[in-house]
Amino acid sequence: MTVTIKDVAKLANVAPSTVSRVIANNPRISKATAQKVKKAMEQLGYHPNLNARNLASQSTQTIGLVMPSSGDVVFQNPFFPTVLQGISEGAHEKQYAMHITTGKTDKEIFDAVIRMVQGKSVDGVILLNSKVEDQVISYLKGREFPFVLIGKPYKDVEEITHVDNDNFRAMKEATEYLIQHGHSQIAFIGGSLELTVTVERLLGYERALRNAKIPLKNEYIIHEEFLREGGQEAVRELMSLEERPTALVVADDFMALGVLNMLDELGIKVPEDISIVSFNNVLLAEMSKPPLTSVDINIFDLGYQASKSLIQMIENSKEPTKRIIIAHKLVERLSCAEPIKQQG
């Protein structure tokens, strides 16, 4: 037998309209009444039909997530499950569902976002990375559709709510850490320059070298995808240079794993022959050999704050634009030492 609002009203001894108000979290209902109605709902095993309610309020109680492209490869990187965990926790607290979309190309992703927005299947969108030329951002801004970006927007920073780390400062500190250990031949292995995070980190690396009066070498700056293979390719290039680097800053732990494998194949020891500082501090960093010194960027928090901010925007159209900066810290492990010249 189906339990109806009338059954709940009868058991709680209130009017059916009061039950509806409790379901809609109407602030005019007293706490005592709300508790009485919720107890009756529990006793009868009554679950409100959210879809019917959402049709009435034009809300879907769903947030859309736009994953980066490149097929399955992106899901191999532990950054994404961790950030999703944070997003889903924030959504769950407010009883929002999640709708994930991705595509193999930027065009496929763009089309999926248009379908999501025009089909009214979500109330707002979280973008999981920030590109230099971003069609999706331009589209969402033009439609005045609520969205939050994880990362720093390439332009219109003041107008876009975003959750990010101070990537410039984080990479500057990581590079300074190696300089304090006596290194001056420090190479940078970063991701694609189309991503704002790479641009910010590269600038931080350059600033640290400049401040220490260390000349910048173009051949020490390498850009690959944030993947294991990318890291391996980068190492081969660097290790064939006449003046090899004695230390590396790597933009991502997953990439650093590829770097470690390749160094091992080439018979180059970490940290004896070369030091490494990596980024993200995912579990892999602790489990690698040797365990990696890595910058913890609080990935879970990035996701959690993004969904919290988005839901605030959905529920209040006058919510001001925010820039939320998540703290980072360098976690020291065993992948750094002084360069050999100085040890000897």
BALOBA-1460 file (C-alpha; in Angstrom, 3 decimals):
// residues 344
<rec num="1" residu="m" x="0.000" y="0.000" z="0.000"/>
<rec num="2" residu="t" x="1.254" y="3.488" z="-0.849"/>
<rec num="3" residu="v" x="1.676" y="5.922" z="2.020"/>
<rec num="4" residu="t" x="0.399" y="9.435" z="1.190"/>
<rec num="5" residu="i" x="0.806" y="12.894" z="2.705"/>
<rec num="6" residu="k" x="-2.726" y="12.516" z="4.119"/>
<rec num="7" residu="d" x="-1.671" y="9.410" z="6.090"/>
<rec num="8" residu="v" x="1.280" y="11.308" z="7.560"/>
<rec num="9" residu="a" x="-0.980" y="14.284" z="8.425"/>
<rec num="10" residu="k" x="-3.462" y="12.014" z="10.173"/>
<rec num="11" residu="l" x="-0.800" y="10.287" z="12.281"/>
<rec num="12" residu="a" x="0.895" y="13.591" z="13.202"/>
<rec num="13" residu="n" x="-2.465" y="15.224" z="13.798"/>
<rec num="14" residu="v" x="-1.752" y="18.181" z="11.493"/>
<rec num="15" residu="a" x="-3.137" y="19.469" z="8.192"/>
<rec num="16" residu="p" x="-1.758" y="17.927" z="4.950"/>
<rec num="17" residu="s" x="-0.522" y="21.403" z="3.946"/>
<rec num="18" residu="t" x="1.644" y="21.436" z="7.121"/>
<rec num="19" residu="v" x="3.261" y="18.154" z="6.037"/>
<rec num="20" residu="s" x="4.027" y="19.705" z="2.626"/>
<rec num="21" residu="r" x="5.617" y="22.697" z="4.317"/>
<rec num="22" residu="v" x="7.818" y="20.467" z="6.486"/>
<rec num="23" residu="i" x="8.981" y="18.565" z="3.388"/>
<rec num="24" residu="a" x="9.842" y="21.900" z="1.720"/>
<rec num="25" residu="n" x="11.754" y="23.058" z="4.844"/>
<rec num="26" residu="n" x="9.464" y="26.064" z="5.213"/>
<rec num="27" residu="p" x="10.930" y="28.324" z="7.957"/>
<rec num="28" residu="r" x="7.417" y="29.232" z="9.199"/>
<rec num="29" residu="i" x="6.927" y="25.755" z="10.676"/>
<rec num="30" residu="s" x="7.981" y="25.434" z="14.328"/>
<rec num="31" residu="k" x="10.728" y="22.970" z="15.247"/>
<rec num="32" residu="a" x="8.323" y="20.958" z="17.415"/>
<rec num="33" residu="t" x="5.803" y="20.517" z="14.598"/>
<rec num="34" residu="a" x="8.542" y="19.644" z="12.108"/>
<rec num="35" residu="q" x="9.871" y="16.969" z="14.463"/>
<rec num="36" residu="k" x="6.375" y="15.543" z="15.001"/>
<rec num="37" residu="v" x="5.780" y="15.311" z="11.229"/>
<rec num="38" residu="k" x="9.231" y="13.795" z="10.550"/>
<rec num="39" residu="k" x="8.591" y="11.181" z="13.214"/>
<rec num="40" residu="a" x="5.250" y="10.275" z="11.577"/>
<rec num="41" residu="m" x="7.003" y="10.060" z="8.174"/>
<rec num="42" residu="e" x="9.595" y="7.716" z="9.634"/>
<rec num="43" residu="q" x="6.992" y="5.521" z="11.328"/>
<rec num="44" residu="l" x="5.017" y="5.125" z="8.118"/>
<rec num="45" residu="g" x="8.129" y="4.829" z="5.910"/>
<rec num="46" residu="y" x="7.006" y="7.840" z="3.843"/>
<rec num="47" residu="h" x="9.504" y="9.293" z="1.334"/>
<rec num="48" residu="p" x="8.506" y="12.530" z="-0.392"/>
<rec num="49" residu="n" x="8.539" y="12.408" z="-4.176"/>
<rec num="50" residu="l" x="11.352" y="14.869" z="-4.795"/>
<rec num="51" residu="n" x="10.789" y="14.896" z="-8.539"/>
<rec num="52" residu="a" x="7.235" y="16.135" z="-8.145"/>
<rec num="53" residu="r" x="8.420" y="18.724" z="-5.652"/>
<rec num="54" residu="n" x="11.256" y="19.811" z="-7.912"/>
<rec num="55" residu="l" x="8.916" y="20.236" z="-10.860"/>
<rec num="56" residu="a" x="6.919" y="22.655" z="-8.774"/>
<rec num="57" residu="s" x="10.002" y="24.587" z="-7.651"/>
<rec num="58" residu="q" x="11.868" y="24.346" z="-10.992"/>
<rec num="59" residu="s" x="14.860" y="22.874" z="-9.154"/>
<rec num="60" residu="t" x="16.544" y="19.554" z="-9.892"/>
<rec num="61" residu="q" x="18.551" y="19.299" z="-6.614"/>
<rec num="62" residu="t" x="21.399" y="18.156" z="-8.870"/>
<rec num="63" residu="i" x="24.796" y="19.657" z="-9.591"/>
<rec num="64" residu="g" x="26.663" y="18.935" z="-12.801"/>
<rec num="65" residu="l" x="30.370" y="18.047" z="-12.840"/>
<rec num="66" residu="v" x="32.388" y="18.634" z="-15.969"/>
<rec num="67" residu="m" x="35.355" y="16.253" z="-16.076"/>
<rec num="68" residu="p" x="38.395" y="17.025" z="-18.234"/>
<rec num="69" residu="s" x="38.680" y="15.260" z="-21.590"/>
<rec num="70" residu="s" x="41.036" y="12.525" z="-22.849"/>
<rec num="71" residu="g" x="38.973" y="9.405" z="-22.381"/>
<rec num="72" residu="d" x="39.749" y="7.195" z="-19.433"/>
<rec num="73" residu="v" x="43.250" y="8.417" z="-18.844"/>
<rec num="74" residu="v" x="42.188" y="11.231" z="-16.546"/>
<rec num="75" residu="f" x="40.459" y="8.827" z="-14.183"/>
<rec num="76" residu="q" x="43.787" y="7.087" z="-13.541"/>
<rec num="77" residu="n" x="45.044" y="10.175" z="-11.727"/>
<rec num="78" residu="p" x="44.211" y="9.954" z="-7.997"/>
<rec num="79" residu="f" x="43.511" y="13.704" z="-7.935"/>
<rec num="80" residu="f" x="40.068" y="13.115" z="-9.445"/>
<rec num="81" residu="p" x="38.581" y="10.478" z="-7.106"/>
<rec num="82" residu="t" x="39.748" y="12.606" z="-4.158"/>
<rec num="83" residu="v" x="38.261" y="15.844" z="-5.476"/>
<rec num="84" residu="l" x="35.018" y="13.976" z="-6.300"/>
<rec num="85" residu="q" x="34.883" y="12.710" z="-2.723"/>
<rec num="86" residu="g" x="35.023" y="16.307" z="-1.479"/>
<rec num="87" residu="i" x="32.381" y="17.483" z="-3.963"/>
<rec num="88" residu="s" x="30.012" y="14.648" z="-3.110"/>
<rec num="89" residu="e" x="30.368" y="15.271" z="0.625"/>
<rec num="90" residu="g" x="29.390" y="18.930" z="0.133"/>
<rec num="91" residu="a" x="26.482" y="17.926" z="-2.123"/>
<rec num="92" residu="h" x="25.311" y="15.179" z="0.215"/>
<rec num="93" residu="e" x="25.093" y="17.577" z="3.167"/>
<rec num="94" residu="k" x="22.532" y="19.608" z="1.236"/>
<rec num="95" residu="q" x="20.847" y="16.554" z="-0.319"/>
<rec num="96" residu="y" x="21.973" y="17.334" z="-3.855"/>
<rec num="97" residu="a" x="22.700" y="14.602" z="-6.383"/>
<rec num="98" residu="m" x="25.597" y="14.717" z="-8.863"/>
<rec num="99" residu="h" x="25.506" y="14.429" z="-12.624"/>
<rec num="100" residu="i" x="28.923" y="13.789" z="-14.200"/>
<rec num="101" residu="t" x="29.699" y="14.559" z="-17.810"/>
<rec num="102" residu="t" x="32.846" y="14.259" z="-19.892"/>
<rec num="103" residu="g" x="33.911" y="13.689" z="-23.492"/>
<rec num="104" residu="k" x="36.936" y="12.642" z="-25.501"/>
<rec num="105" residu="t" x="37.389" y="16.086" z="-27.037"/>
<rec num="106" residu="d" x="36.783" y="19.661" z="-25.908"/>
<rec num="107" residu="k" x="33.939" y="19.885" z="-28.447"/>
<rec num="108" residu="e" x="32.206" y="16.784" z="-27.008"/>
<rec num="109" residu="i" x="32.476" y="18.277" z="-23.517"/>
<rec num="110" residu="f" x="31.134" y="21.645" z="-24.681"/>
<rec num="111" residu="d" x="28.137" y="19.958" z="-26.357"/>
<rec num="112" residu="a" x="27.446" y="17.917" z="-23.208"/>
<rec num="113" residu="v" x="27.433" y="21.097" z="-21.088"/>
<rec num="114" residu="i" x="24.970" y="22.782" z="-23.470"/>
<rec num="115" residu="r" x="22.676" y="19.739" z="-23.248"/>
<rec num="116" residu="m" x="22.926" y="19.761" z="-19.443"/>
<rec num="117" residu="v" x="22.056" y="23.472" z="-19.172"/>
<rec num="118" residu="q" x="19.352" y="23.619" z="-21.859"/>
<rec num="119" residu="g" x="17.796" y="20.317" z="-20.772"/>
<rec num="120" residu="k" x="17.542" y="21.785" z="-17.240"/>
<rec num="121" residu="s" x="18.988" y="18.564" z="-15.827"/>
<rec num="122" residu="v" x="21.168" y="20.426" z="-13.291"/>
<rec num="123" residu="d" x="20.874" y="23.580" z="-11.149"/>
<rec num="124" residu="g" x="24.545" y="24.514" z="-11.415"/>
<rec num="125" residu="v" x="27.908" y="23.244" z="-12.668"/>
<rec num="126" residu="i" x="31.380" y="22.590" z="-11.212"/>
<rec num="127" residu="l" x="34.303" y="22.702" z="-13.651"/>
<rec num="128" residu="l" x="37.224" y="20.510" z="-12.613"/>
<rec num="129" residu="n" x="39.960" y="22.428" z="-14.356"/>
<rec num="130" residu="s" x="40.696" y="25.841" z="-15.711"/>
<rec num="131" residu="k" x="41.806" y="26.246" z="-19.310"/>
<rec num="132" residu="v" x="43.430" y="29.248" z="-20.924"/>
<rec num="133" residu="e" x="40.767" y="29.570" z="-23.668"/>
<rec num="134" residu="d" x="37.636" y="28.123" z="-22.134"/>
<rec num="135" residu="q" x="34.487" y="27.954" z="-24.264"/>
<rec num="136" residu="v" x="32.507" y="26.360" z="-21.433"/>
<rec num="137" residu="i" x="33.200" y="29.273" z="-19.062"/>
<rec num="138" residu="s" x="32.227" y="31.826" z="-21.727"/>
<rec num="139" residu="y" x="28.994" y="29.919" z="-22.389"/>
<rec num="140" residu="l" x="28.000" y="29.585" z="-18.702"/>
<rec num="141" residu="k" x="28.808" y="33.263" z="-18.051"/>
<rec num="142" residu="g" x="26.754" y="34.325" z="-21.055"/>
<rec num="143" residu="r" x="23.768" y="32.318" z="-19.812"/>
<rec num="144" residu="e" x="24.278" y="33.578" z="-16.233"/>
<rec num="145" residu="f" x="24.127" y="29.948" z="-15.159"/>
<rec num="146" residu="p" x="25.519" y="29.208" z="-11.669"/>
<rec num="147" residu="f" x="28.976" y="27.614" z="-11.848"/>
<rec num="148" residu="v" x="32.104" y="27.254" z="-9.756"/>
<rec num="149" residu="l" x="35.577" y="26.607" z="-11.054"/>
<rec num="150" residu="i" x="38.228" y="24.490" z="-9.356"/>
<rec num="151" residu="g" x="41.383" y="26.353" z="-10.316"/>
<rec num="152" residu="k" x="42.038" y="29.989" z="-11.175"/>
<rec num="153" residu="p" x="40.190" y="31.498" z="-14.142"/>
<rec num="154" residu="y" x="42.525" y="32.671" z="-16.892"/>
<rec num="155" residu="k" x="40.550" y="35.909" z="-17.202"/>
<rec num="156" residu="d" x="37.659" y="37.684" z="-15.418"/>
<rec num="157" residu="v" x="39.051" y="36.477" z="-12.080"/>
<rec num="158" residu="e" x="36.892" y="38.966" z="-10.169"/>
<rec num="159" residu="e" x="33.684" y="37.767" z="-11.815"/>
<rec num="160" residu="i" x="34.008" y="33.998" z="-11.384"/>
<rec num="161" residu="t" x="33.594" y="32.117" z="-8.123"/>
<rec num="162" residu="h" x="36.550" y="29.737" z="-7.874"/>
<rec num="163" residu="v" x="38.296" y="27.491" z="-5.384"/>
<rec num="164" residu="d" x="42.024" y="27.131" z="-5.795"/>
<rec num="165" residu="n" x="45.397" y="26.870" z="-4.129"/>
<rec num="166" residu="d" x="47.935" y="29.641" z="-4.393"/>
<rec num="167" residu="n" x="49.802" y="27.638" z="-7.037"/>
<rec num="168" residu="f" x="52.321" y="30.394" z="-7.705"/>
<rec num="169" residu="r" x="53.356" y="30.497" z="-4.046"/>
<rec num="170" residu="a" x="53.244" y="26.730" z="-3.598"/>
<rec num="171" residu="m" x="55.648" y="26.100" z="-6.489"/>
<rec num="172" residu="k" x="57.854" y="29.004" z="-5.449"/>
<rec num="173" residu="e" x="58.183" y="27.428" z="-1.962"/>
<rec num="174" residu="a" x="58.834" y="23.957" z="-3.416"/>
<rec num="175" residu="t" x="61.636" y="25.365" z="-5.592"/>
<rec num="176" residu="e" x="63.075" y="27.386" z="-2.678"/>
<rec num="177" residu="y" x="63.138" y="24.193" z="-0.605"/>
<rec num="178" residu="l" x="65.489" y="22.632" z="-3.192"/>
<rec num="179" residu="i" x="67.590" y="25.820" z="-3.378"/>
<rec num="180" residu="q" x="67.965" y="25.699" z="0.439"/>
<rec num="181" residu="h" x="69.236" y="22.130" z="0.030"/>
<rec num="182" residu="g" x="72.035" y="23.536" z="-2.144"/>
<rec num="183" residu="h" x="70.586" y="22.893" z="-5.616"/>
<rec num="184" residu="s" x="70.967" y="25.364" z="-8.451"/>
<rec num="185" residu="q" x="70.355" y="23.057" z="-11.441"/>
<rec num="186" residu="i" x="66.632" y="22.554" z="-10.941"/>
<rec num="187" residu="a" x="64.383" y="21.372" z="-13.764"/>
<rec num="188" residu="f" x="60.607" y="21.838" z="-14.011"/>
<rec num="189" residu="i" x="58.330" y="19.089" z="-15.315"/>
<rec num="190" residu="g" x="54.838" y="20.507" z="-15.720"/>
<rec num="191" residu="g" x="51.555" y="19.637" z="-17.385"/>
<rec num="192" residu="s" x="49.987" y="21.242" z="-20.427"/>
<rec num="193" residu="l" x="50.460" y="25.012" z="-20.766"/>
<rec num="194" residu="e" x="46.768" y="25.234" z="-21.707"/>
<rec num="195" residu="l" x="45.976" y="24.729" z="-18.015"/>
<rec num="196" residu="t" x="46.108" y="27.775" z="-15.770"/>
<rec num="197" residu="v" x="47.564" y="25.709" z="-12.924"/>
<rec num="198" residu="t" x="50.659" y="24.935" z="-15.057"/>
<rec num="199" residu="v" x="51.125" y="28.588" z="-15.962"/>
<rec num="200" residu="e" x="50.880" y="29.651" z="-12.283"/>
<rec num="201" residu="r" x="53.331" y="26.981" z="-11.107"/>
<rec num="202" residu="l" x="55.822" y="27.751" z="-13.861"/>
<rec num="203" residu="l" x="55.793" y="31.434" z="-12.815"/>
<rec num="204" residu="g" x="56.398" y="30.406" z="-9.178"/>
<rec num="205" residu="y" x="59.364" y="28.239" z="-10.212"/>
<rec num="206" residu="e" x="60.846" y="31.061" z="-12.292"/>
<rec num="207" residu="r" x="60.409" y="33.606" z="-9.489"/>
<rec num="208" residu="a" x="62.229" y="31.377" z="-6.959"/>
<rec num="209" residu="l" x="65.194" y="30.970" z="-9.331"/>
<rec num="210" residu="r" x="65.297" y="34.686" z="-10.116"/>
<rec num="211" residu="n" x="65.211" y="35.615" z="-6.432"/>
<rec num="212" residu="a" x="68.156" y="33.273" z="-5.845"/>
<rec num="213" residu="k" x="70.017" y="34.777" z="-8.872"/>
<rec num="214" residu="i" x="70.005" y="31.379" z="-10.625"/>
<rec num="215" residu="p" x="69.852" y="31.721" z="-14.426"/>
<rec num="216" residu="l" x="66.775" y="30.222" z="-16.114"/>
<rec num="217" residu="k" x="67.505" y="27.493" z="-18.648"/>
<rec num="218" residu="n" x="64.850" y="26.794" z="-21.259"/>
<rec num="219" residu="e" x="65.991" y="23.213" z="-21.670"/>
<rec num="220" residu="y" x="65.178" y="22.650" z="-17.976"/>
<rec num="221" residu="i" x="61.484" y="23.416" z="-18.530"/>
<rec num="222" residu="i" x="59.439" y="20.526" z="-19.887"/>
<rec num="223" residu="h" x="55.681" y="20.216" z="-20.435"/>
<rec num="224" residu="e" x="53.922" y="16.908" z="-20.651"/>
<rec num="225" residu="e" x="50.462" y="15.615" z="-19.864"/>
<rec num="226" residu="f" x="49.778" y="14.927" z="-16.159"/>
<rec num="227" residu="l" x="50.463" y="11.233" z="-16.689"/>
<rec num="228" residu="r" x="53.009" y="8.624" z="-15.890"/>
<rec num="229" residu="e" x="54.210" y="8.308" z="-19.497"/>
<rec num="230" residu="g" x="54.592" y="12.080" z="-19.690"/>
<rec num="231" residu="g" x="57.006" y="11.998" z="-16.787"/>
<rec num="232" residu="q" x="59.067" y="9.209" z="-18.320"/>
<rec num="233" residu="e" x="59.510" y="11.049" z="-21.610"/>
<rec num="234" residu="a" x="60.548" y="14.209" z="-19.760"/>
<rec num="235" residu="v" x="63.269" y="12.421" z="-17.780"/>
<rec num="236" residu="r" x="64.819" y="10.941" z="-20.887"/>
<rec num="237" residu="e" x="65.135" y="14.432" z="-22.402"/>
<rec num="238" residu="l" x="66.628" y="15.961" z="-19.244"/>
<rec num="239" residu="m" x="69.103" y="13.190" z="-18.554"/>
<rec num="240" residu="s" x="70.565" y="13.423" z="-22.049"/>
<rec num="241" residu="l" x="71.568" y="17.082" z="-21.470"/>
<rec num="242" residu="e" x="75.239" y="17.893" z="-21.121"/>
<rec num="243" residu="e" x="74.601" y="19.672" z="-17.834"/>
<rec num="244" residu="r" x="72.098" y="17.424" z="-16.103"/>
<rec num="245" residu="p" x="69.800" y="18.862" z="-13.434"/>
<rec num="246" residu="t" x="70.493" y="17.788" z="-9.834"/>
<rec num="247" residu="a" x="66.867" y="18.318" z="-8.778"/>
<rec num="248" residu="l" x="63.364" y="18.230" z="-10.260"/>
<rec num="249" residu="v" x="60.077" y="19.893" z="-9.373"/>
<rec num="250" residu="v" x="57.263" y="17.783" z="-10.816"/>
<rec num="251" residu="a" x="53.756" y="19.214" z="-11.133"/>
<rec num="252" residu="d" x="51.911" y="16.059" z="-10.113"/>
<rec num="253" residu="d" x="52.578" y="12.910" z="-8.026"/>
<rec num="254" residu="f" x="51.236" y="10.621" z="-10.723"/>
<rec num="255" residu="m" x="53.724" y="12.066" z="-13.181"/>
<rec num="256" residu="a" x="56.469" y="11.817" z="-10.544"/>
<rec num="257" residu="l" x="55.826" y="8.070" z="-10.426"/>
<rec num="258" residu="g" x="56.718" y="7.871" z="-14.099"/>
<rec num="259" residu="v" x="59.795" y="9.980" z="-13.385"/>
<rec num="260" residu="l" x="60.920" y="7.586" z="-10.624"/>
<rec num="261" residu="n" x="60.433" y="4.542" z="-12.880"/>
<rec num="262" residu="m" x="62.458" y="6.095" z="-15.661"/>
<rec num="263" residu="l" x="65.288" y="7.198" z="-13.349"/>
<rec num="264" residu="d" x="65.396" y="3.664" z="-11.992"/>
<rec num="265" residu="e" x="65.675" y="2.262" z="-15.535"/>
<rec num="266" residu="l" x="68.534" y="4.658" z="-16.242"/>
<rec num="267" residu="g" x="70.283" y="3.614" z="-13.010"/>
<rec num="268" residu="i" x="69.942" y="7.112" z="-11.483"/>
<rec num="269" residu="k" x="69.299" y="7.033" z="-7.742"/>
<rec num="270" residu="v" x="66.859" y="9.258" z="-5.812"/>
<rec num="271" residu="p" x="67.834" y="11.229" z="-3.722"/>
<rec num="272" residu="e" x="71.569" y="10.363" z="-4.024"/>
<rec num="273" residu="d" x="71.930" y="11.421" z="-7.691"/>
<rec num="274" residu="i" x="68.856" y="13.607" z="-8.090"/>
<rec num="275" residu="s" x="66.279" y="15.154" z="-5.724"/>
<rec num="276" residu="i" x="62.541" y="15.393" z="-6.422"/>
<rec num="277" residu="v" x="59.739" y="17.564" z="-5.022"/>
<rec num="278" residu="s" x="56.299" y="16.705" z="-6.310"/>
<rec num="279" residu="f" x="52.709" y="18.021" z="-6.015"/>
<rec num="280" residu="n" x="49.289" y="16.904" z="-4.683"/>
<rec num="281" residu="n" x="50.451" y="14.537" z="-1.912"/>
<rec num="282" residu="v" x="48.156" y="11.692" z="-2.923"/>
<rec num="283" residu="l" x="48.601" y="8.286" z="-1.280"/>
<rec num="284" residu="l" x="50.940" y="7.247" z="-4.106"/>
<rec num="285" residu="a" x="53.510" y="9.784" z="-2.907"/>
<rec num="286" residu="e" x="53.790" y="7.974" z="0.420"/>
<rec num="287" residu="m" x="53.944" y="4.532" z="-1.140"/>
<rec num="288" residu="s" x="56.498" y="5.262" z="-3.851"/>
<rec num="289" residu="k" x="60.166" y="4.278" z="-3.553"/>
<rec num="290" residu="p" x="61.579" y="6.417" z="-2.108"/>
<rec num="291" residu="p" x="58.516" y="8.143" z="-0.567"/>
<rec num="292" residu="l" x="58.148" y="11.533" z="-2.278"/>
<rec num="293" residu="t" x="58.458" y="14.947" z="-0.694"/>
<rec num="294" residu="s" x="55.244" y="16.475" z="-2.013"/>
<rec num="295" residu="v" x="53.143" y="19.633" z="-1.656"/>
<rec num="296" residu="d" x="49.792" y="18.767" z="-0.081"/>
<rec num="297" residu="i" x="47.119" y="20.879" z="-1.774"/>
<rec num="298" residu="n" x="44.157" y="19.523" z="0.280"/>
<rec num="299" residu="i" x="42.369" y="18.059" z="-2.746"/>
<rec num="300" residu="f" x="39.340" y="16.941" z="-0.711"/>
<rec num="301" residu="d" x="38.825" y="20.524" z="0.525"/>
<rec num="302" residu="l" x="39.007" y="21.907" z="-3.015"/>
<rec num="303" residu="g" x="36.048" y="19.708" z="-3.928"/>
<rec num="304" residu="y" x="34.120" y="20.248" z="-0.713"/>
<rec num="305" residu="q" x="34.337" y="24.056" z="-0.861"/>
<rec num="306" residu="a" x="33.433" y="24.029" z="-4.563"/>
<rec num="307" residu="s" x="30.145" y="22.194" z="-4.032"/>
<rec num="308" residu="k" x="29.345" y="24.221" z="-0.909"/>
<rec num="309" residu="s" x="29.865" y="27.497" z="-2.811"/>
<rec num="310" residu="l" x="27.865" y="26.308" z="-5.812"/>
<rec num="311" residu="i" x="24.865" y="25.302" z="-3.685"/>
<rec num="312" residu="q" x="24.979" y="28.720" z="-1.966"/>
<rec num="313" residu="m" x="24.816" y="30.338" z="-5.426"/>
<rec num="314" residu="i" x="21.965" y="28.070" z="-6.531"/>
<rec num="315" residu="e" x="19.940" y="28.823" z="-3.410"/>
<rec num="316" residu="n" x="20.652" y="32.555" z="-3.375"/>
<rec num="317" residu="s" x="20.995" y="34.357" z="-6.697"/>
<rec num="318" residu="k" x="22.495" y="37.382" z="-4.878"/>
<rec num="319" residu="e" x="25.416" y="35.344" z="-3.448"/>
<rec num="320" residu="p" x="28.584" y="37.433" z="-4.044"/>
<rec num="321" residu="t" x="31.417" y="36.144" z="-6.223"/>
<rec num="322" residu="k" x="34.075" y="34.436" z="-4.091"/>
<rec num="323" residu="r" x="37.685" y="33.477" z="-4.409"/>
<rec num="324" residu="i" x="38.431" y="30.672" z="-1.958"/>
<rec num="325" residu="i" x="42.083" y="29.809" z="-1.450"/>
<rec num="326" residu="i" x="42.790" y="26.400" z="0.081"/>
<rec num="327" residu="a" x="45.975" y="26.128" z="2.166"/>
<rec num="328" residu="h" x="48.921" y="23.985" z="1.040"/>
<rec num="329" residu="k" x="51.941" y="22.586" z="2.876"/>
<rec num="330" residu="l" x="55.141" y="20.814" z="1.940"/>
<rec num="331" residu="v" x="55.296" y="17.273" z="3.331"/>
<rec num="332" residu="e" x="58.925" y="16.194" z="3.685"/>
<rec num="333" residu="r" x="59.809" y="12.588" z="2.941"/>
<rec num="334" residu="l" x="62.888" y="10.909" z="1.501"/>
<rec num="335" residu="s" x="63.246" y="12.146" z="-2.082"/>
<rec num="336" residu="c" x="65.495" y="15.170" z="-1.417"/>
<rec num="337" residu="a" x="69.160" y="15.483" z="-0.448"/>
<rec num="338" residu="e" x="72.035" y="17.870" z="-1.087"/>
<rec num="339" residu="p" x="73.660" y="17.620" z="-4.516"/>
<rec num="340" residu="i" x="76.594" y="15.195" z="-4.689"/>
<rec num="341" residu="k" x="79.236" y="17.927" z="-5.205"/>
<rec num="342" residu="q" x="78.333" y="19.366" z="-1.814"/>
<rec num="343" residu="q" x="78.049" y="16.032" z="-0.058"/>
<rec num="344" residu="g" x="81.488" y="15.064" z="-1.218"/>
